[in-house]
Amino acid sequence: MKVLVACEFSGIVRDAFIRGGHEAVSCDLLPTESAGSHYQGDVRDLLGYPWDLIIAHPPCTDLSVSGARWFADKRACGSQYASVAFFMLFARLPHVPHVAIENPVGIMSSLWRTPDQIIQPWQFGHGETKATCLWLKGLPKLEPTDIVGGREARVHRMAPGPDRGRERSRTFAGIADAMVDQWGAL
């Protein structure tokens, strides 16, 4: 399967698919943190290729409800409209049979449609909470693989700092493995 993991600098999802025997590429404006097949640049450069699966993690800064108090400013400067348009770019890919768009709870539920699924890290072996919405095209919902306790809100409680956004955007390895196991056989 040819897999594009859009807006991923960590390589977590990409590497999980490669370990699963797939041809996977990550793409981000940032360089990758782990050696592997990575395109540093605009993902729109790659959307014309014949991908079997695209897993997109569009930036959530202007979309997430955690930033709702700044929505008026984001609308006024146009950044929220640009973020919505970028998100919808993935939602409207006619030639890609399987698409997953991942984002936290945010405005896309009311502007476009409710997500197909909301998952938590604790359903996939990580004792943490981080509600993650999935909008799916041609894909089944992810089934939990390892429900664990703990349920710490570590990501939510991260202190402000220069790396906070990068750390909050990482996909948990258990979720990436579930994607490979459950979507990689399609």
N, C-alpha and C positions, 0 to 999 in steps of 0.2 A: 504494500500500500504506500502511495506517495502522500506524505503528510507535511503540511505547512503549519507551524506553530507561530502565529502572528503576535507581535508585540511581546516577545519573551526574550529577555536578556540572560536569564539564569540557566537556561538549557535543561531544566528539570523535566519538562514534558517531552521535549525533543529527545533527550537521552533515554527516557523510558521507552519511547517508540523505537529508537534504534536498538536498544537491548531486546525488544520484542521482535526484531527481524524486519523492521520497516525502514523505508527510505524517508528520513525526516530531516527537515530544515527548520531552524528557528530564524526569526527576523525581528530586528528591533533597531531603533535609532542608536541605541547604546551597544558597545561591544559585548560579546558573550562573556560570561564568567567562567565557562568551562570549554575546553577545546572541543570542537565539533563543527558540524556543518551549520554555519550561521551567516546570514546576509545582514550586514550592518548598513541600513538605509531604509528608505520608504517602502513599506510592504506593498504599496500599489504597483511597484515595479515587478512584483512576482505573481500578481493575481491572475494573469493571463495564462499561466502554466496549467497543465492538466492535473490538478490535485485531486486525490480521492477523498481527502479529509482536510479541512482547515479547522484548527482550534484557535480562536481569536481571543485575545485578552486586551481589548481596546482600553486606553487610559481612562480611569474612572474619576479623575480629579474634578471634572465639571459635571459628572453624572450621578455620583453617589449621594445618598441622603445625608451622609455624614458631613457634607459640605453645603447643606441646604441653606444655611444662613447667609451664604455668599452668592446664591443663585441670581439675585437681581443684578449684582455687579458682573457676573459671568455672562448673563444675557446681554447686558448693556455693551460689553466689549466684544461680544460675538463669539467668545470662546466656547460657550455652552452649545451654540448652534453648530459650530465646527465639530465638536465632540459627538453630537447626535448624528451628524452626517457621516462621520467616520465609522461609528458603530453600525449604522444602517448600510454602509458599504458591504460589510460582511453578511448582513441579513439578506441582501438582495443579490447574492452571487448565483446566477442562473445555471452556470456550467459545473458547479461543484456539488456532487451528490450528497455529501455529508459535511455539515457545518455545526460547530458548537461555539457559541459566543458566551464568554464568562465575564461577569461583572458583579460587584456587590449590589445590594438592594439600592435602587435608585430611580431616577425619573423615567427610564426606558419602559418600566412597567405601565406607566400611564400614557407616555407619548407613543409607544408602539403597541406592545402587548405584554401580558404577564409572562414571566419566565415559565418554561416547561417544568423546571425543577429548582429547588433550593437545597443545596447540600451543605454539610458541615464537616470540618476535618475529623471530628470525633467519630464519624461514621466510617472512616477509612484509616483508623489506627493512630490518630494523633489526638491527644487529650486536650484539645483546644476548641474554642468556638470562633467561627468566622463565616457568617452566612454568605454563601456564594451562589448567585443565580446562574442558571444555564438556560440559554435559549437554543433549542436543538432543531436541526433540519436533517431528516433522514437518519436519525440516531435514536436509540432507546435511552430512557432515563438510566443514570448510573445506579446500580444496586449497591448498597453498603457492603463493604468487604470485611470490616473489623471494627465493630462498635466498642468503644472504650470509654472509660470514665475520665475524670480529671476536669475536662471542660473549662479550662482556663481561658480567659479573654486576653491572652498575651498580645495579639496583634492590635486589638482595640486600645490597649493601655500603653502602647509604645510611646516613649518620650519624644518630644519634638527634636529634630536634628536633621543633618544633611542626608542621612541614609534612610530616614523613616519611610519615605515613599517606596524606595526600592525593596525594603524589607517587607512592607505590607503587601506588595504585589506578588510575592513568591507563591507558586503553587505548591501545596504539600505533596510530598513524594507518594504517599498512599493514594491520593486522588489521581495523580499522573499514572500510577500503576493500574488503577481501576479503569482508566480511559483506555489504556493499551489492551488490557485483558477483555474488556467488554465491547470496545469499538473497533479494535484492531482486526477482528475476524470478519468484519462486514464485507 
